């Protein structure tokens, strides 16, 4: 069962944070969670990734709106790497009411 299917089937709230450590199945786990990854409620993803999968996993998370905050590379060639991806908040846009009040001419 995919993460998105489980959230729908059990009427679970969308997560705010994900920690993914699945020993080489990262691409399959992420492929089953497109709605979760794009959700504005998701703030961070901490993921352990095999070096050979890093590029694909990183690209997928970035296309979902997450940015790489921290990458920990290990010295051993066969050791996994760790990435912390975060969703950056959208820039603050003033409300229409605030804009109206500040753009009207004052006597």
C-alpha positions in Angstrom: 0.0 0.0 0.0 1.4 3.4 -0.9 1.6 6.3 1.5 -1.0 8.3 -0.4 -3.4 5.3 -0.5 -2.9 4.7 3.3 -3.7 8.3 4.1 -6.8 8.1 2.0 -8.0 4.7 3.2 -7.6 5.5 6.9 -8.6 9.1 6.6 -5.3 10.2 8.2 -4.1 13.8 8.3 -1.3 14.7 6.0 2.1 14.5 7.7 4.2 17.6 8.5 7.5 15.6 8.6 8.7 12.4 7.0 11.7 10.3 7.8 12.5 7.8 5.1 15.0 5.0 5.6 14.1 2.1 3.3 17.4 0.6 2.2 17.3 1.2 -1.5 13.5 1.5 -2.1 13.4 5.3 -1.8 12.3 5.8 -5.4 9.4 3.4 -4.9 8.3 5.0 -1.6 8.4 8.5 -3.1 6.6 7.3 -6.3 3.7 6.3 -4.0 3.5 9.6 -2.3 3.1 12.4 -4.9 0.1 14.0 -3.2 1.8 13.9 0.2 5.0 15.3 -1.2 3.2 18.2 -2.8 1.0 18.9 0.2 1.6 22.3 1.8 1.4 20.7 5.2 4.6 18.7 4.6 7.4 20.9 6.0 10.5 18.5 6.0 11.7 15.2 4.6 14.7 13.5 6.2 15.9 10.7 3.9 18.7 8.2 3.8 19.7 7.6 0.2 22.1 5.3 -1.6 24.7 7.4 -3.4 23.7 6.0 -6.8 20.1 7.1 -6.3 20.8 10.6 -4.9 20.3 12.5 -8.1 16.9 11.0 -8.9 15.6 11.2 -5.3 16.8 14.8 -5.0 15.2 15.8 -8.3 11.9 14.2 -7.3 11.7 16.0 -4.0 12.7 19.3 -5.6 9.9 18.9 -8.2 7.5 18.5 -5.3 8.5 21.9 -4.0 11.1 20.9 -1.4 14.6 22.3 -1.2 17.8 20.6 0.0 18.7 22.2 3.3 21.5 19.8 4.4 23.3 16.9 2.8 25.5 14.6 4.8 27.9 12.6 2.6 29.7 9.7 4.2 33.4 8.8 3.4 32.8 5.1 2.8 31.9 4.4 -0.8 29.1 2.1 0.0 27.7 4.2 2.9 24.3 5.9 2.3 24.0 9.7 2.3 21.4 11.7 4.2 19.4 14.7 3.0 17.2 17.1 4.8 14.7 18.7 2.4 12.5 21.5 3.5 9.5 23.4 2.1 10.3 27.1 2.2 7.4 29.3 3.1 5.9 31.3 0.3 6.7 35.0 0.5 4.3 37.0 2.5 1.7 38.8 0.4 -0.3 41.5 2.0 -4.0 41.1 2.1 -6.2 43.0 -0.3 -7.6 45.0 2.7 -4.0 46.0 3.7 -3.2 47.0 0.1 -6.4 49.0 -0.2 -5.7 50.9 3.0 -2.1 51.7 2.1 -2.8 52.7 -1.5 -5.7 55.1 -0.9 -4.8 58.8 -0.9 -4.9 60.4 2.4 -6.3 64.0 3.0 
